[in-house]
């Protein structure tokens, strides 16, 4: 894999249970599921305003 890094991610127990269910159902790894979820969700997430978008002009 290119440029992979190990990270810790903290998820609510119910969300983790759903992900683990999908891992078993699809016979996929956690890494694969998270990567696919990001690819699908990225355009929507990128459309969210950033914190700096809410600062007064003089502070940004």
N, CA and C atoms as an extended XYZ file, in Angstrom:
180
Properties=species:S:1:pos:R:3:atomname:S:1:resname:S:1:resid:I:1 pbc="F F F"
N         0.845       -1.184        0.000 N   UNK     1
C         0.000        0.000        0.000 CA  UNK     1
C         0.881        1.235        0.000 C   UNK     1
N         0.416        2.248       -0.648 N   UNK     2
C         1.207        3.471       -0.705 CA  UNK     2
C         0.834        4.402        0.440 C   UNK     2
N         1.831        4.925        1.103 N   UNK     3
C         1.625        5.933        2.125 CA  UNK     3
C         0.642        5.580        3.227 C   UNK     3
N         0.630        4.359        3.671 N   UNK     4
C        -0.314        3.997        4.731 CA  UNK     4
C         0.236        4.406        6.085 C   UNK     4
N        -0.646        4.778        6.982 N   UNK     5
C        -0.286        5.139        8.353 CA  UNK     5
C        -1.267        4.474        9.300 C   UNK     5
N        -0.763        4.071       10.426 N   UNK     6
C        -1.613        3.463       11.449 CA  UNK     6
C        -2.224        4.574       12.295 C   UNK     6
N        -3.535        4.505       12.527 N   UNK     7
C        -4.259        5.508       13.308 CA  UNK     7
C        -5.200        4.818       14.280 C   UNK     7
N        -5.530        5.524       15.349 N   UNK     8
C        -6.572        5.065       16.270 CA  UNK     8
C        -7.816        5.893       16.012 C   UNK     8
N        -8.951        5.228       15.953 N   UNK     9
C       -10.228        5.908       15.738 CA  UNK     9
C       -11.173        5.432       16.829 C   UNK     9
N       -11.824        6.377       17.491 N   UNK    10
C       -12.749        6.045       18.568 CA  UNK    10
C       -14.169        6.199       18.051 C   UNK    10
N       -14.937        5.122       18.137 N   UNK    11
C       -16.302        5.096       17.618 CA  UNK    11
C       -17.266        4.671       18.718 C   UNK    11
N       -18.507        5.152       18.651 N   UNK    12
C       -19.514        4.658       19.594 CA  UNK    12
C       -19.697        3.145       19.409 C   UNK    12
N       -20.010        2.462       20.488 N   UNK    13
C       -20.127        1.003       20.453 CA  UNK    13
C       -21.135        0.524       19.412 C   UNK    13
N       -22.290        1.203       19.302 N   UNK    14
C       -23.301        0.755       18.340 CA  UNK    14
C       -22.821        0.918       16.900 C   UNK    14
N       -22.080        1.990       16.621 N   UNK    15
C       -21.543        2.192       15.277 CA  UNK    15
C       -20.503        1.119       14.953 C   UNK    15
N       -19.645        0.823       15.917 N   UNK    16
C       -18.638       -0.214       15.724 CA  UNK    16
C       -19.297       -1.567       15.481 C   UNK    16
N       -20.367       -1.857       16.190 N   UNK    17
C       -21.078       -3.126       15.995 CA  UNK    17
C       -21.640       -3.216       14.576 C   UNK    17
N       -22.187       -2.113       14.067 N   UNK    18
C       -22.706       -2.104       12.695 CA  UNK    18
C       -21.585       -2.338       11.687 C   UNK    18
N       -20.454       -1.683       11.912 N   UNK    19
C       -19.313       -1.848       11.009 CA  UNK    19
C       -18.811       -3.284       11.051 C   UNK    19
N       -18.706       -3.844       12.245 N   UNK    20
C       -18.253       -5.231       12.370 CA  UNK    20
C       -19.218       -6.193       11.686 C   UNK    20
N       -20.513       -5.905       11.767 N   UNK    21
C       -21.506       -6.728       11.072 CA  UNK    21
C       -21.255       -6.679        9.560 C   UNK    21
N       -21.015       -5.486        9.037 N   UNK    22
C       -20.749       -5.346        7.601 CA  UNK    22
C       -19.431       -5.995        7.207 C   UNK    22
N       -18.431       -5.919        8.086 N   UNK    23
C       -17.163       -6.587        7.802 CA  UNK    23
C       -17.386       -8.082        7.592 C   UNK    23
N       -18.166       -8.680        8.472 N   UNK    24
C       -18.437      -10.115        8.374 CA  UNK    24
C       -19.297      -10.421        7.155 C   UNK    24
N       -20.336       -9.616        6.938 N   UNK    25
C       -21.255       -9.854        5.828 CA  UNK    25
C       -20.541       -9.769        4.483 C   UNK    25
N       -19.679       -8.779        4.347 N   UNK    26
C       -19.000       -8.559        3.073 CA  UNK    26
C       -17.638       -9.255        2.987 C   UNK    26
N       -17.226       -9.864        4.106 N   UNK    27
C       -15.908      -10.497        4.174 CA  UNK    27
C       -14.822       -9.509        3.763 C   UNK    27
N       -14.863       -8.333        4.384 N   UNK    28
C       -13.913       -7.252        4.107 CA  UNK    28
C       -13.249       -6.820        5.405 C   UNK    28
N       -12.139       -6.114        5.274 N   UNK    29
C       -11.440       -5.597        6.449 CA  UNK    29
C       -12.029       -4.251        6.862 C   UNK    29
N       -11.740       -3.871        8.098 N   UNK    30
C       -12.151       -2.558        8.590 CA  UNK    30
C       -11.556       -1.465        7.703 C   UNK    30
N       -10.296       -1.609        7.361 N   UNK    31
C        -9.624       -0.624        6.519 CA  UNK    31
C       -10.354       -0.447        5.187 C   UNK    31
N       -10.717       -1.549        4.550 N   UNK    32
C       -11.403       -1.477        3.260 CA  UNK    32
C       -12.743       -0.758        3.400 C   UNK    32
N       -13.517       -1.109        4.439 N   UNK    33
C       -14.824       -0.475        4.633 CA  UNK    33
C       -14.700        1.024        4.876 C   UNK    33
N       -13.743        1.426        5.703 N   UNK    34
C       -13.559        2.848        5.992 CA  UNK    34
C       -13.132        3.594        4.723 C   UNK    34
N       -12.247        3.000        3.944 N   UNK    35
C       -11.817        3.644        2.694 CA  UNK    35
C       -12.988        3.827        1.734 C   UNK    35
N       -13.832        2.816        1.601 N   UNK    36
C       -14.989        2.931        0.707 CA  UNK    36
C       -15.972        3.973        1.221 C   UNK    36
N       -16.195        3.988        2.527 N   UNK    37
C       -17.108        4.972        3.120 CA  UNK    37
C       -16.596        6.385        2.860 C   UNK    37
N       -15.281        6.596        2.998 N   UNK    38
C       -14.711        7.925        2.744 CA  UNK    38
C       -14.894        8.310        1.279 C   UNK    38
N       -14.608        7.396        0.365 N   UNK    39
C       -14.755        7.707       -1.069 CA  UNK    39
C       -16.185        8.122       -1.407 C   UNK    39
N       -17.149        7.488       -0.789 N   UNK    40
C       -18.558        7.813       -1.043 CA  UNK    40
C       -18.943        9.130       -0.374 C   UNK    40
N       -18.484        9.346        0.856 N   UNK    41
C       -18.913       10.512        1.642 CA  UNK    41
C       -18.088       11.772        1.400 C   UNK    41
N       -16.892       11.652        0.850 N   UNK    42
C       -15.977       12.794        0.731 CA  UNK    42
C       -16.590       14.022        0.062 C   UNK    42
N       -17.285       13.898       -1.073 N   UNK    43
C       -17.854       15.103       -1.688 CA  UNK    43
C       -18.826       15.839       -0.762 C   UNK    43
N       -19.627       15.109       -0.026 N   UNK    44
C       -20.569       15.734        0.908 CA  UNK    44
C       -19.824       16.404        2.054 C   UNK    44
N       -18.850       15.715        2.616 N   UNK    45
C       -18.093       16.262        3.738 CA  UNK    45
C       -17.321       17.507        3.312 C   UNK    45
N       -16.761       17.493        2.100 N   UNK    46
C       -16.022       18.661        1.609 CA  UNK    46
C       -16.923       19.873        1.408 C   UNK    46
N       -18.220       19.659        1.271 N   UNK    47
C       -19.139       20.788        1.090 CA  UNK    47
C       -19.497       21.464        2.413 C   UNK    47
N       -19.164       20.851        3.548 N   UNK    48
C       -19.437       21.453        4.853 CA  UNK    48
C       -18.560       22.687        5.030 C   UNK    48
N       -19.081       23.735        5.651 N   UNK    49
C       -18.241       24.910        5.904 CA  UNK    49
C       -17.169       24.585        6.943 C   UNK    49
N       -16.021       25.214        6.784 N   UNK    50
C       -14.943       25.040        7.748 CA  UNK    50
C       -15.097       26.014        8.903 C   UNK    50
N       -14.345       25.792        9.959 N   UNK    51
C       -14.398       26.671       11.125 CA  UNK    51
C       -14.027       28.096       10.726 C   UNK    51
N       -13.005       28.259        9.891 N   UNK    52
C       -12.561       29.589        9.473 CA  UNK    52
C       -13.648       30.328        8.699 C   UNK    52
N       -14.586       29.611        8.101 N   UNK    53
C       -15.677       30.247        7.354 CA  UNK    53
C       -16.615       31.018        8.273 C   UNK    53
N       -16.541       30.768        9.574 N   UNK    54
C       -17.438       31.408       10.531 CA  UNK    54
C       -16.761       32.516       11.338 C   UNK    54
N       -15.471       32.750       11.084 N   UNK    55
C       -14.751       33.787       11.817 CA  UNK    55
C       -15.030       35.157       11.208 C   UNK    55
N       -15.047       36.197       12.032 N   UNK    56
C       -15.176       37.551       11.487 CA  UNK    56
C       -13.989       37.849       10.564 C   UNK    56
N       -14.175       38.694        9.574 N   UNK    57
C       -13.139       39.036        8.596 CA  UNK    57
C       -11.804       39.379        9.253 C   UNK    57
N       -11.824       40.161       10.309 N   UNK    58
C       -10.581       40.636       10.918 CA  UNK    58
C        -9.779       39.514       11.585 C   UNK    58
N       -10.405       38.388       11.874 N   UNK    59
C        -9.695       37.276       12.508 CA  UNK    59
C        -9.229       36.228       11.514 C   UNK    59
N        -9.775       36.230       10.319 N   UNK    60
C        -9.401       35.176        9.368 CA  UNK    60
C        -8.262       35.583        8.478 C   UNK    60
